[in-house]
């Protein structure tokens, strides 16, 4: 999908929200995006998501600029020093 949010169960995609612009934005009309957002959020809540906005939590967690430590696609990063942080003491 060139960037998207998706809800998947046992390998089956139950809902998707394509975000083809930098994996963050859509080129679809607002009404289409809103429907997709509502559907994917409803399914995540049906799955038992505890946060009311599970995809916003995941989006925030992935931002490697705030606060000091972030999980990124390259592991745990100290964003103040822009360097990786070991997950194990003494490493």
PDB file of N, CA, C and O in Angstrom:
ATOM      1  N   UNK A   1       0.812  -1.205   0.000  1.00  0.00           N
ATOM      2  CA  UNK A   1       0.000   0.000   0.000  1.00  0.00           C
ATOM      3  C   UNK A   1       0.853   1.265   0.000  1.00  0.00           C
ATOM      4  O   UNK A   1       0.313   2.371  -0.040  1.00  0.00           O
ATOM      5  N   UNK A   2       2.179   1.119   0.045  1.00  0.00           N
ATOM      6  CA  UNK A   2       3.074   2.278   0.046  1.00  0.00           C
ATOM      7  C   UNK A   2       2.862   3.155   1.275  1.00  0.00           C
ATOM      8  O   UNK A   2       2.905   4.382   1.189  1.00  0.00           O
ATOM      9  N   UNK A   3       2.637   2.525   2.401  1.00  0.00           N
ATOM     10  CA  UNK A   3       2.364   3.230   3.649  1.00  0.00           C
ATOM     11  C   UNK A   3       0.894   3.083   3.986  1.00  0.00           C
ATOM     12  O   UNK A   3       0.025   3.332   3.150  1.00  0.00           O
ATOM     13  N   UNK A   4       0.622   2.676   5.218  1.00  0.00           N
ATOM     14  CA  UNK A   4      -0.774   2.448   5.585  1.00  0.00           C
ATOM     15  C   UNK A   4      -0.882   2.077   7.052  1.00  0.00           C
ATOM     16  O   UNK A   4       0.114   1.811   7.725  1.00  0.00           O
ATOM     17  N   UNK A   5      -2.095   2.067   7.519  1.00  0.00           N
ATOM     18  CA  UNK A   5      -2.445   1.423   8.778  1.00  0.00           C
ATOM     19  C   UNK A   5      -3.296   0.223   8.399  1.00  0.00           C
ATOM     20  O   UNK A   5      -4.083   0.292   7.455  1.00  0.00           O
ATOM     21  N   UNK A   6      -3.147  -0.866   9.122  1.00  0.00           N
ATOM     22  CA  UNK A   6      -3.915  -2.060   8.804  1.00  0.00           C
ATOM     23  C   UNK A   6      -4.243  -2.823  10.074  1.00  0.00           C
ATOM     24  O   UNK A   6      -3.480  -2.810  11.040  1.00  0.00           O
ATOM     25  N   UNK A   7      -5.385  -3.485  10.058  1.00  0.00           N
ATOM     26  CA  UNK A   7      -5.784  -4.392  11.133  1.00  0.00           C
ATOM     27  C   UNK A   7      -5.832  -5.785  10.523  1.00  0.00           C
ATOM     28  O   UNK A   7      -6.570  -6.032   9.569  1.00  0.00           O
ATOM     29  N   UNK A   8      -5.028  -6.701  11.088  1.00  0.00           N
ATOM     30  CA  UNK A   8      -4.861  -8.036  10.511  1.00  0.00           C
ATOM     31  C   UNK A   8      -5.123  -9.082  11.589  1.00  0.00           C
ATOM     32  O   UNK A   8      -4.671  -8.940  12.725  1.00  0.00           O
ATOM     33  N   UNK A   9      -5.848 -10.122  11.229  1.00  0.00           N
ATOM     34  CA  UNK A   9      -6.107 -11.226  12.136  1.00  0.00           C
ATOM     35  C   UNK A   9      -5.839 -12.524  11.393  1.00  0.00           C
ATOM     36  O   UNK A   9      -6.446 -12.795  10.357  1.00  0.00           O
ATOM     37  N   UNK A  10      -4.921 -13.328  11.931  1.00  0.00           N
ATOM     38  CA  UNK A  10      -4.567 -14.615  11.319  1.00  0.00           C
ATOM     39  C   UNK A  10      -4.208 -14.470   9.843  1.00  0.00           C
ATOM     40  O   UNK A  10      -4.603 -15.296   9.019  1.00  0.00           O
ATOM     41  N   UNK A  11      -3.467 -13.429   9.514  1.00  0.00           N
ATOM     42  CA  UNK A  11      -3.021 -13.212   8.152  1.00  0.00           C
ATOM     43  C   UNK A  11      -4.042 -12.573   7.231  1.00  0.00           C
ATOM     44  O   UNK A  11      -3.733 -12.297   6.072  1.00  0.00           O
ATOM     45  N   UNK A  12      -5.249 -12.330   7.718  1.00  0.00           N
ATOM     46  CA  UNK A  12      -6.290 -11.709   6.897  1.00  0.00           C
ATOM     47  C   UNK A  12      -6.400 -10.229   7.245  1.00  0.00           C
ATOM     48  O   UNK A  12      -6.575  -9.867   8.409  1.00  0.00           O
ATOM     49  N   UNK A  13      -6.295  -9.377   6.227  1.00  0.00           N
ATOM     50  CA  UNK A  13      -6.438  -7.939   6.428  1.00  0.00           C
ATOM     51  C   UNK A  13      -7.919  -7.629   6.563  1.00  0.00           C
ATOM     52  O   UNK A  13      -8.688  -7.782   5.614  1.00  0.00           O
ATOM     53  N   UNK A  14      -8.311  -7.190   7.757  1.00  0.00           N
ATOM     54  CA  UNK A  14      -9.716  -6.889   8.014  1.00  0.00           C
ATOM     55  C   UNK A  14     -10.061  -5.441   7.688  1.00  0.00           C
ATOM     56  O   UNK A  14     -11.197  -5.134   7.327  1.00  0.00           O
ATOM     57  N   UNK A  15      -9.085  -4.559   7.815  1.00  0.00           N
ATOM     58  CA  UNK A  15      -9.302  -3.145   7.479  1.00  0.00           C
ATOM     59  C   UNK A  15      -7.958  -2.549   7.107  1.00  0.00           C
ATOM     60  O   UNK A  15      -6.913  -2.975   7.599  1.00  0.00           O
ATOM     61  N   UNK A  16      -8.001  -1.558   6.233  1.00  0.00           N
ATOM     62  CA  UNK A  16      -6.774  -0.878   5.817  1.00  0.00           C
ATOM     63  C   UNK A  16      -7.085   0.589   5.576  1.00  0.00           C
ATOM     64  O   UNK A  16      -8.179   0.968   5.158  1.00  0.00           O
ATOM     65  N   UNK A  17      -6.082   1.388   5.858  1.00  0.00           N
ATOM     66  CA  UNK A  17      -6.174   2.811   5.577  1.00  0.00           C
ATOM     67  C   UNK A  17      -4.882   3.199   4.854  1.00  0.00           C
ATOM     68  O   UNK A  17      -3.877   3.500   5.497  1.00  0.00           O
ATOM     69  N   UNK A  18      -4.907   3.193   3.514  1.00  0.00           N
ATOM     70  CA  UNK A  18      -3.706   3.541   2.755  1.00  0.00           C
ATOM     71  C   UNK A  18      -3.258   4.977   3.054  1.00  0.00           C
ATOM     72  O   UNK A  18      -4.075   5.896   3.106  1.00  0.00           O
ATOM     73  N   UNK A  19      -1.954   5.152   3.246  1.00  0.00           N
ATOM     74  CA  UNK A  19      -1.352   6.468   3.482  1.00  0.00           C
ATOM     75  C   UNK A  19      -0.154   6.597   2.541  1.00  0.00           C
ATOM     76  O   UNK A  19       0.993   6.521   2.982  1.00  0.00           O
ATOM     77  N   UNK A  20      -0.417   6.790   1.250  1.00  0.00           N
ATOM     78  CA  UNK A  20       0.647   6.728   0.260  1.00  0.00           C
ATOM     79  C   UNK A  20       1.609   7.916   0.240  1.00  0.00           C
ATOM     80  O   UNK A  20       2.665   7.834  -0.389  1.00  0.00           O
ATOM     81  N   UNK A  21       1.275   8.998   0.901  1.00  0.00           N
ATOM     82  CA  UNK A  21       2.156  10.165   0.894  1.00  0.00           C
ATOM     83  C   UNK A  21       3.053  10.094   2.128  1.00  0.00           C
ATOM     84  O   UNK A  21       2.640  10.428   3.238  1.00  0.00           O
ATOM     85  N   UNK A  22       4.282   9.654   1.908  1.00  0.00           N
ATOM     86  CA  UNK A  22       5.294   9.494   2.960  1.00  0.00           C
ATOM     87  C   UNK A  22       4.837   8.541   4.064  1.00  0.00           C
ATOM     88  O   UNK A  22       5.387   8.568   5.165  1.00  0.00           O
ATOM     89  N   UNK A  23       3.851   7.710   3.786  1.00  0.00           N
ATOM     90  CA  UNK A  23       3.352   6.781   4.790  1.00  0.00           C
ATOM     91  C   UNK A  23       2.617   7.470   5.926  1.00  0.00           C
ATOM     92  O   UNK A  23       2.331   6.855   6.953  1.00  0.00           O
ATOM     93  N   UNK A  24       2.311   8.757   5.741  1.00  0.00           N
ATOM     94  CA  UNK A  24       1.688   9.556   6.795  1.00  0.00           C
ATOM     95  C   UNK A  24       0.380  10.206   6.385  1.00  0.00           C
ATOM     96  O   UNK A  24      -0.468  10.493   7.230  1.00  0.00           O
ATOM     97  N   UNK A  25       0.212  10.440   5.087  1.00  0.00           N
ATOM     98  CA  UNK A  25      -0.945  11.190   4.610  1.00  0.00           C
ATOM     99  C   UNK A  25      -1.612  10.468   3.453  1.00  0.00           C
ATOM    100  O   UNK A  25      -1.018   9.618   2.789  1.00  0.00           O
ATOM    101  N   UNK A  26      -2.861  10.833   3.238  1.00  0.00           N
ATOM    102  CA  UNK A  26      -3.632  10.234   2.163  1.00  0.00           C
ATOM    103  C   UNK A  26      -3.916  11.263   1.076  1.00  0.00           C
ATOM    104  O   UNK A  26      -3.970  12.465   1.334  1.00  0.00           O
ATOM    105  N   UNK A  27      -4.095  10.766  -0.141  1.00  0.00           N
ATOM    106  CA  UNK A  27      -4.505  11.611  -1.247  1.00  0.00           C
ATOM    107  C   UNK A  27      -5.998  11.449  -1.549  1.00  0.00           C
ATOM    108  O   UNK A  27      -6.499  11.959  -2.552  1.00  0.00           O
ATOM    109  N   UNK A  28      -6.693  10.737  -0.671  1.00  0.00           N
ATOM    110  CA  UNK A  28      -8.125  10.479  -0.833  1.00  0.00           C
ATOM    111  C   UNK A  28      -8.938  11.610  -0.205  1.00  0.00           C
ATOM    112  O   UNK A  28      -8.415  12.348   0.630  1.00  0.00           O
ATOM    113  N   UNK A  29     -10.207  11.759  -0.591  1.00  0.00           N
ATOM    114  CA  UNK A  29     -11.069  12.764   0.038  1.00  0.00           C
ATOM    115  C   UNK A  29     -11.209  12.514   1.548  1.00  0.00           C
ATOM    116  O   UNK A  29     -11.158  11.376   2.014  1.00  0.00           O
ATOM    117  N   UNK A  30     -11.382  13.590   2.281  1.00  0.00           N
ATOM    118  CA  UNK A  30     -11.485  13.510   3.737  1.00  0.00           C
ATOM    119  C   UNK A  30     -12.542  12.512   4.188  1.00  0.00           C
ATOM    120  O   UNK A  30     -12.311  11.759   5.135  1.00  0.00           O
ATOM    121  N   UNK A  31     -13.685  12.491   3.538  1.00  0.00           N
ATOM    122  CA  UNK A  31     -14.757  11.565   3.939  1.00  0.00           C
ATOM    123  C   UNK A  31     -14.296  10.113   3.831  1.00  0.00           C
ATOM    124  O   UNK A  31     -14.633   9.296   4.688  1.00  0.00           O
ATOM    125  N   UNK A  32     -13.526   9.780   2.784  1.00  0.00           N
ATOM    126  CA  UNK A  32     -13.006   8.416   2.619  1.00  0.00           C
ATOM    127  C   UNK A  32     -12.021   8.075   3.729  1.00  0.00           C
ATOM    128  O   UNK A  32     -12.066   6.985   4.299  1.00  0.00           O
ATOM    129  N   UNK A  33     -11.135   9.014   4.031  1.00  0.00           N
ATOM    130  CA  UNK A  33     -10.132   8.790   5.084  1.00  0.00           C
ATOM    131  C   UNK A  33     -10.827   8.638   6.434  1.00  0.00           C
ATOM    132  O   UNK A  33     -10.461   7.764   7.220  1.00  0.00           O
ATOM    133  N   UNK A  34     -11.814   9.469   6.710  1.00  0.00           N
ATOM    134  CA  UNK A  34     -12.541   9.394   7.978  1.00  0.00           C
ATOM    135  C   UNK A  34     -13.230   8.044   8.129  1.00  0.00           C
ATOM    136  O   UNK A  34     -13.191   7.445   9.204  1.00  0.00           O
ATOM    137  N   UNK A  35     -13.859   7.563   7.062  1.00  0.00           N
ATOM    138  CA  UNK A  35     -14.505   6.235   7.124  1.00  0.00           C
ATOM    139  C   UNK A  35     -13.473   5.144   7.383  1.00  0.00           C
ATOM    140  O   UNK A  35     -13.694   4.254   8.203  1.00  0.00           O
ATOM    141  N   UNK A  36     -12.339   5.218   6.676  1.00  0.00           N
ATOM    142  CA  UNK A  36     -11.288   4.227   6.870  1.00  0.00           C
ATOM    143  C   UNK A  36     -10.743   4.261   8.287  1.00  0.00           C
ATOM    144  O   UNK A  36     -10.503   3.215   8.889  1.00  0.00           O
ATOM    145  N   UNK A  37     -10.543   5.474   8.828  1.00  0.00           N
ATOM    146  CA  UNK A  37     -10.043   5.632  10.197  1.00  0.00           C
ATOM    147  C   UNK A  37     -11.029   5.020  11.194  1.00  0.00           C
ATOM    148  O   UNK A  37     -10.628   4.281  12.094  1.00  0.00           O
ATOM    149  N   UNK A  38     -12.302   5.326  11.035  1.00  0.00           N
ATOM    150  CA  UNK A  38     -13.314   4.797  11.953  1.00  0.00           C
ATOM    151  C   UNK A  38     -13.354   3.269  11.905  1.00  0.00           C
ATOM    152  O   UNK A  38     -13.474   2.616  12.941  1.00  0.00           O
ATOM    153  N   UNK A  39     -13.255   2.714  10.723  1.00  0.00           N
ATOM    154  CA  UNK A  39     -13.314   1.254  10.577  1.00  0.00           C
ATOM    155  C   UNK A  39     -12.094   0.578  11.206  1.00  0.00           C
ATOM    156  O   UNK A  39     -12.241  -0.391  11.950  1.00  0.00           O
ATOM    157  N   UNK A  40     -10.912   1.071  10.918  1.00  0.00           N
ATOM    158  CA  UNK A  40      -9.709   0.436  11.452  1.00  0.00           C
ATOM    159  C   UNK A  40      -9.660   0.587  12.974  1.00  0.00           C
ATOM    160  O   UNK A  40      -9.233  -0.329  13.677  1.00  0.00           O
ATOM    161  N   UNK A  41     -10.095   1.737  13.477  1.00  0.00           N
ATOM    162  CA  UNK A  41     -10.131   1.964  14.930  1.00  0.00           C
ATOM    163  C   UNK A  41     -11.151   1.029  15.589  1.00  0.00           C
ATOM    164  O   UNK A  41     -10.876   0.461  16.646  1.00  0.00           O
ATOM    165  N   UNK A  42     -12.323   0.868  14.971  1.00  0.00           N
ATOM    166  CA  UNK A  42     -13.357  -0.026  15.519  1.00  0.00           C
ATOM    167  C   UNK A  42     -12.829  -1.453  15.611  1.00  0.00           C
ATOM    168  O   UNK A  42     -13.047  -2.128  16.617  1.00  0.00           O
ATOM    169  N   UNK A  43     -12.147  -1.911  14.586  1.00  0.00           N
ATOM    170  CA  UNK A  43     -11.619  -3.278  14.587  1.00  0.00           C
ATOM    171  C   UNK A  43     -10.543  -3.430  15.659  1.00  0.00           C
ATOM    172  O   UNK A  43     -10.512  -4.439  16.364  1.00  0.00           O
ATOM    173  N   UNK A  44      -9.669  -2.446  15.787  1.00  0.00           N
ATOM    174  CA  UNK A  44      -8.637  -2.518  16.835  1.00  0.00           C
ATOM    175  C   UNK A  44      -9.279  -2.599  18.213  1.00  0.00           C
ATOM    176  O   UNK A  44      -8.815  -3.354  19.068  1.00  0.00           O
ATOM    177  N   UNK A  45     -10.326  -1.839  18.437  1.00  0.00           N
ATOM    178  CA  UNK A  45     -11.025  -1.894  19.725  1.00  0.00           C
ATOM    179  C   UNK A  45     -11.720  -3.242  19.906  1.00  0.00           C
ATOM    180  O   UNK A  45     -11.749  -3.781  21.012  1.00  0.00           O
ATOM    181  N   UNK A  46     -12.283  -3.791  18.818  1.00  0.00           N
ATOM    182  CA  UNK A  46     -12.879  -5.136  18.870  1.00  0.00           C
ATOM    183  C   UNK A  46     -11.828  -6.187  19.218  1.00  0.00           C
ATOM    184  O   UNK A  46     -12.132  -7.172  19.890  1.00  0.00           O
ATOM    185  N   UNK A  47     -10.583  -5.978  18.759  1.00  0.00           N
ATOM    186  CA  UNK A  47      -9.488  -6.887  19.086  1.00  0.00           C
ATOM    187  C   UNK A  47      -9.151  -6.842  20.572  1.00  0.00           C
ATOM    188  O   UNK A  47      -8.497  -7.748  21.089  1.00  0.00           O
ATOM    189  N   UNK A  48      -9.598  -5.780  21.267  1.00  0.00           N
ATOM    190  CA  UNK A  48      -9.309  -5.650  22.692  1.00  0.00           C
ATOM    191  C   UNK A  48      -8.289  -4.573  23.011  1.00  0.00           C
ATOM    192  O   UNK A  48      -7.719  -4.561  24.102  1.00  0.00           O
ATOM    193  N   UNK A  49      -8.053  -3.667  22.070  1.00  0.00           N
ATOM    194  CA  UNK A  49      -7.105  -2.579  22.333  1.00  0.00           C
ATOM    195  C   UNK A  49      -7.517  -1.817  23.578  1.00  0.00           C
ATOM    196  O   UNK A  49      -8.679  -1.437  23.726  1.00  0.00           O
ATOM    197  N   UNK A  50      -6.571  -1.594  24.467  1.00  0.00           N
ATOM    198  CA  UNK A  50      -6.856  -0.839  25.681  1.00  0.00           C
ATOM    199  C   UNK A  50      -6.866   0.661  25.411  1.00  0.00           C
ATOM    200  O   UNK A  50      -7.790   1.342  25.857  1.00  0.00           O
ATOM    201  N   UNK A  51      -5.868   1.213  24.692  1.00  0.00           N
ATOM    202  CA  UNK A  51      -5.977   2.650  24.389  1.00  0.00           C
ATOM    203  C   UNK A  51      -7.177   2.904  23.468  1.00  0.00           C
ATOM    204  O   UNK A  51      -7.445   2.120  22.558  1.00  0.00           O
ATOM    205  N   UNK A  52      -7.880   3.982  23.708  1.00  0.00           N
ATOM    206  CA  UNK A  52      -9.023   4.327  22.860  1.00  0.00           C
ATOM    207  C   UNK A  52      -8.575   4.699  21.455  1.00  0.00           C
ATOM    208  O   UNK A  52      -9.339   4.552  20.502  1.00  0.00           O
ATOM    209  N   UNK A  53      -7.346   5.180  21.319  1.00  0.00           N
ATOM    210  CA  UNK A  53      -6.789   5.555  20.017  1.00  0.00           C
ATOM    211  C   UNK A  53      -5.482   4.785  19.789  1.00  0.00           C
ATOM    212  O   UNK A  53      -4.405   5.382  19.825  1.00  0.00           O
ATOM    213  N   UNK A  54      -5.562   3.472  19.554  1.00  0.00           N
ATOM    214  CA  UNK A  54      -4.350   2.650  19.470  1.00  0.00           C
ATOM    215  C   UNK A  54      -3.387   3.080  18.367  1.00  0.00           C
ATOM    216  O   UNK A  54      -2.174   2.994  18.556  1.00  0.00           O
ATOM    217  N   UNK A  55      -3.886   3.536  17.232  1.00  0.00           N
ATOM    218  CA  UNK A  55      -2.990   3.916  16.145  1.00  0.00           C
ATOM    219  C   UNK A  55      -2.285   5.234  16.436  1.00  0.00           C
ATOM    220  O   UNK A  55      -1.165   5.449  15.972  1.00  0.00           O
ATOM    221  N   UNK A  56      -2.916   6.108  17.187  1.00  0.00           N
ATOM    222  CA  UNK A  56      -2.242   7.343  17.576  1.00  0.00           C
ATOM    223  C   UNK A  56      -1.113   7.035  18.560  1.00  0.00           C
ATOM    224  O   UNK A  56      -0.051   7.653  18.500  1.00  0.00           O
ATOM    225  N   UNK A  57      -1.339   6.088  19.458  1.00  0.00           N
ATOM    226  CA  UNK A  57      -0.282   5.681  20.389  1.00  0.00           C
ATOM    227  C   UNK A  57       0.906   5.135  19.602  1.00  0.00           C
ATOM    228  O   UNK A  57       2.050   5.500  19.870  1.00  0.00           O
ATOM    229  N   UNK A  58       0.639   4.268  18.636  1.00  0.00           N
ATOM    230  CA  UNK A  58       1.717   3.697  17.830  1.00  0.00           C
ATOM    231  C   UNK A  58       2.423   4.772  17.007  1.00  0.00           C
ATOM    232  O   UNK A  58       3.647   4.743  16.874  1.00  0.00           O
ATOM    233  N   UNK A  59       1.676   5.708  16.461  1.00  0.00           N
ATOM    234  CA  UNK A  59       2.283   6.782  15.672  1.00  0.00           C
ATOM    235  C   UNK A  59       3.185   7.648  16.533  1.00  0.00           C
ATOM    236  O   UNK A  59       4.280   8.020  16.112  1.00  0.00           O
ATOM    237  N   UNK A  60       2.731   7.971  17.738  1.00  0.00           N
ATOM    238  CA  UNK A  60       3.532   8.789  18.636  1.00  0.00           C
ATOM    239  C   UNK A  60       4.791   8.045  19.062  1.00  0.00           C
ATOM    240  O   UNK A  60       5.876   8.623  19.109  1.00  0.00           O
ATOM    241  N   UNK A  61       4.642   6.764  19.372  1.00  0.00           N
ATOM    242  CA  UNK A  61       5.780   5.960  19.811  1.00  0.00           C
ATOM    243  C   UNK A  61       6.875   5.918  18.752  1.00  0.00           C
ATOM    244  O   UNK A  61       8.060   5.884  19.081  1.00  0.00           O
ATOM    245  N   UNK A  62       6.483   5.922  17.497  1.00  0.00           N
ATOM    246  CA  UNK A  62       7.457   5.810  16.421  1.00  0.00           C
ATOM    247  C   UNK A  62       8.162   7.127  16.088  1.00  0.00           C
ATOM    248  O   UNK A  62       9.144   7.118  15.345  1.00  0.00           O
ATOM    249  N   UNK A  63       7.692   8.247  16.615  1.00  0.00           N
ATOM    250  CA  UNK A  63       8.360   9.522  16.331  1.00  0.00           C
ATOM    251  C   UNK A  63       9.686   9.572  17.074  1.00  0.00           C
ATOM    252  O   UNK A  63       9.694   9.637  18.303  1.00  0.00           O
ATOM    253  N   UNK A  64      10.813   9.545  16.357  1.00  0.00           N
ATOM    254  CA  UNK A  64      12.109   9.503  17.033  1.00  0.00           C
ATOM    255  C   UNK A  64      12.630  10.871  17.469  1.00  0.00           C
ATOM    256  O   UNK A  64      13.843  11.065  17.555  1.00  0.00           O
ATOM    257  N   UNK A  65      11.748  11.810  17.742  1.00  0.00           N
ATOM    258  CA  UNK A  65      12.212  13.133  18.166  1.00  0.00           C
ATOM    259  C   UNK A  65      11.806  13.516  19.585  1.00  0.00           C
ATOM    260  O   UNK A  65      12.379  14.453  20.141  1.00  0.00           O
ATOM    261  N   UNK A  66      10.843  12.829  20.191  1.00  0.00           N
ATOM    262  CA  UNK A  66      10.412  13.159  21.543  1.00  0.00           C
ATOM    263  C   UNK A  66      10.034  11.900  22.295  1.00  0.00           C
ATOM    264  O   UNK A  66       9.582  10.953  21.650  1.00  0.00           O
ATOM    265  N   UNK A  67      10.178  11.816  23.576  1.00  0.00           N
ATOM    266  CA  UNK A  67      11.007  12.662  24.433  1.00  0.00           C
ATOM    267  C   UNK A  67      12.484  12.326  24.253  1.00  0.00           C
ATOM    268  O   UNK A  67      13.072  12.772  23.268  1.00  0.00           O
ATOM    269  N   UNK A  68      13.120  11.564  25.148  1.00  0.00           N
ATOM    270  CA  UNK A  68      14.561  11.302  25.022  1.00  0.00           C
ATOM    271  C   UNK A  68      14.868   9.936  24.416  1.00  0.00           C
ATOM    272  O   UNK A  68      15.836   9.802  23.667  1.00  0.00           O
ATOM    273  N   UNK A  69      14.077   8.938  24.721  1.00  0.00           N
ATOM    274  CA  UNK A  69      14.289   7.595  24.167  1.00  0.00           C
ATOM    275  C   UNK A  69      13.100   7.213  23.313  1.00  0.00           C
ATOM    276  O   UNK A  69      11.949   7.430  23.691  1.00  0.00           O
ATOM    277  N   UNK A  70      13.389   6.645  22.162  1.00  0.00           N
ATOM    278  CA  UNK A  70      12.321   6.206  21.276  1.00  0.00           C
ATOM    279  C   UNK A  70      12.671   4.869  20.659  1.00  0.00           C
ATOM    280  O   UNK A  70      13.838   4.571  20.407  1.00  0.00           O
ATOM    281  N   UNK A  71      11.647   4.069  20.420  1.00  0.00           N
ATOM    282  CA  UNK A  71      11.802   2.846  19.645  1.00  0.00           C
ATOM    283  C   UNK A  71      11.674   3.219  18.184  1.00  0.00           C
ATOM    284  O   UNK A  71      10.693   3.842  17.779  1.00  0.00           O
ATOM    285  N   UNK A  72      12.656   2.843  17.397  1.00  0.00           N
ATOM    286  CA  UNK A  72      12.634   3.129  15.966  1.00  0.00           C
ATOM    287  C   UNK A  72      12.849   1.830  15.205  1.00  0.00           C
ATOM    288  O   UNK A  72      13.001   0.767  15.806  1.00  0.00           O
ATOM    289  N   UNK A  73      12.862   1.921  13.891  1.00  0.00           N
ATOM    290  CA  UNK A  73      13.145   0.743  13.079  1.00  0.00           C
ATOM    291  C   UNK A  73      14.595   0.296  13.233  1.00  0.00           C
ATOM    292  O   UNK A  73      14.973  -0.762  12.730  1.00  0.00           O
ATOM    293  N   UNK A  74      15.407   1.092  13.922  1.00  0.00           N
ATOM    294  CA  UNK A  74      16.808   0.742  14.174  1.00  0.00           C
ATOM    295  C   UNK A  74      17.063   0.396  15.637  1.00  0.00           C
ATOM    296  O   UNK A  74      18.214   0.311  16.063  1.00  0.00           O
ATOM    297  N   UNK A  75      15.992   0.195  16.409  1.00  0.00           N
ATOM    298  CA  UNK A  75      16.121  -0.155  17.816  1.00  0.00           C
ATOM    299  C   UNK A  75      15.859   1.027  18.728  1.00  0.00           C
ATOM    300  O   UNK A  75      15.273   2.028  18.316  1.00  0.00           O
ATOM    301  N   UNK A  76      16.298   0.903  19.970  1.00  0.00           N
ATOM    302  CA  UNK A  76      16.120   1.965  20.961  1.00  0.00           C
ATOM    303  C   UNK A  76      17.167   3.046  20.712  1.00  0.00           C
ATOM    304  O   UNK A  76      18.356   2.748  20.601  1.00  0.00           O
ATOM    305  N   UNK A  77      16.725   4.303  20.624  1.00  0.00           N
ATOM    306  CA  UNK A  77      17.618   5.395  20.273  1.00  0.00           C
ATOM    307  C   UNK A  77      17.504   6.516  21.305  1.00  0.00           C
ATOM    308  O   UNK A  77      16.406   6.906  21.702  1.00  0.00           O
ATOM    309  N   UNK A  78      18.669   7.028  21.732  1.00  0.00           N
ATOM    310  CA  UNK A  78      18.732   8.242  22.543  1.00  0.00           C
ATOM    311  C   UNK A  78      18.657   9.388  21.547  1.00  0.00           C
ATOM    312  O   UNK A  78      19.634   9.673  20.856  1.00  0.00           O
ATOM    313  N   UNK A  79      17.495  10.056  21.466  1.00  0.00           N
ATOM    314  CA  UNK A  79      17.317  11.077  20.444  1.00  0.00           C
ATOM    315  C   UNK A  79      18.006  12.390  20.805  1.00  0.00           C
ATOM    316  O   UNK A  79      18.141  13.265  19.949  1.00  0.00           O
ATOM    317  N   UNK A  80      18.440  12.545  22.042  1.00  0.00           N
ATOM    318  CA  UNK A  80      19.201  13.729  22.419  1.00  0.00           C
ATOM    319  C   UNK A  80      20.601  13.661  21.816  1.00  0.00           C
ATOM    320  O   UNK A  80      21.135  14.657  21.327  1.00  0.00           O
ATOM    321  N   UNK A  81      21.182  12.465  21.863  1.00  0.00           N
ATOM    322  CA  UNK A  81      22.547  12.262  21.336  1.00  0.00           C
ATOM    323  C   UNK A  81      22.547  11.613  19.956  1.00  0.00           C
ATOM    324  O   UNK A  81      23.601  11.493  19.332  1.00  0.00           O
ATOM    325  N   UNK A  82      21.372  11.192  19.470  1.00  0.00           N
ATOM    326  CA  UNK A  82      21.237  10.516  18.184  1.00  0.00           C
ATOM    327  C   UNK A  82      22.153   9.305  18.087  1.00  0.00           C
ATOM    328  O   UNK A  82      22.936   9.164  17.147  1.00  0.00           O
ATOM    329  N   UNK A  83      22.033   8.427  19.093  1.00  0.00           N
ATOM    330  CA  UNK A  83      22.825   7.207  19.064  1.00  0.00           C
ATOM    331  C   UNK A  83      21.997   6.056  19.633  1.00  0.00           C
ATOM    332  O   UNK A  83      21.093   6.277  20.440  1.00  0.00           O
ATOM    333  N   UNK A  84      22.307   4.829  19.213  1.00  0.00           N
ATOM    334  CA  UNK A  84      21.570   3.666  19.728  1.00  0.00           C
ATOM    335  C   UNK A  84      21.866   3.436  21.205  1.00  0.00           C
ATOM    336  O   UNK A  84      22.938   3.780  21.704  1.00  0.00           O
ATOM    337  N   UNK A  85      20.897   2.850  21.888  1.00  0.00           N
ATOM    338  CA  UNK A  85      21.020   2.533  23.314  1.00  0.00           C
ATOM    339  C   UNK A  85      20.851   1.022  23.462  1.00  0.00           C
ATOM    340  O   UNK A  85      19.923   0.441  22.898  1.00  0.00           O
ATOM    341  N   UNK A  86      21.739   0.391  24.215  1.00  0.00           N
ATOM    342  CA  UNK A  86      21.626  -1.051  24.428  1.00  0.00           C
ATOM    343  C   UNK A  86      20.422  -1.363  25.302  1.00  0.00           C
ATOM    344  O   UNK A  86      20.092  -0.611  26.219  1.00  0.00           O
ATOM    345  N   UNK A  87      19.790  -2.451  25.013  1.00  0.00           N
ATOM    346  CA  UNK A  87      18.669  -2.901  25.824  1.00  0.00           C
ATOM    347  C   UNK A  87      19.138  -3.680  27.048  1.00  0.00           C
ATOM    348  O   UNK A  87      18.344  -3.998  27.933  1.00  0.00           O
ATOM    349  N   UNK A  88      20.435  -3.984  27.090  1.00  0.00           N
ATOM    350  CA  UNK A  88      20.987  -4.799  28.165  1.00  0.00           C
ATOM    351  C   UNK A  88      22.038  -4.020  28.940  1.00  0.00           C
ATOM    352  O   UNK A  88      22.883  -3.350  28.346  1.00  0.00           O
ATOM    353  N   UNK A  89      21.987  -4.107  30.273  1.00  0.00           N
ATOM    354  CA  UNK A  89      22.948  -3.406  31.123  1.00  0.00           C
ATOM    355  C   UNK A  89      24.365  -3.869  30.812  1.00  0.00           C
ATOM    356  O   UNK A  89      24.595  -5.053  30.567  1.00  0.00           O
ATOM    357  N   UNK A  90      25.310  -2.938  30.822  1.00  0.00           N
ATOM    358  CA  UNK A  90      26.705  -3.269  30.613  1.00  0.00           C
ATOM    359  C   UNK A  90      27.125  -3.372  29.160  1.00  0.00           C
ATOM    360  O   UNK A  90      28.292  -3.643  28.877  1.00  0.00           O
ATOM    361  N   UNK A  91      26.203  -3.163  28.234  1.00  0.00           N
ATOM    362  CA  UNK A  91      26.548  -3.239  26.789  1.00  0.00           C
ATOM    363  C   UNK A  91      26.615  -1.848  26.207  1.00  0.00           C
ATOM    364  O   UNK A  91      26.888  -1.689  25.017  1.00  0.00           O
TER     365      UNK A  91
END
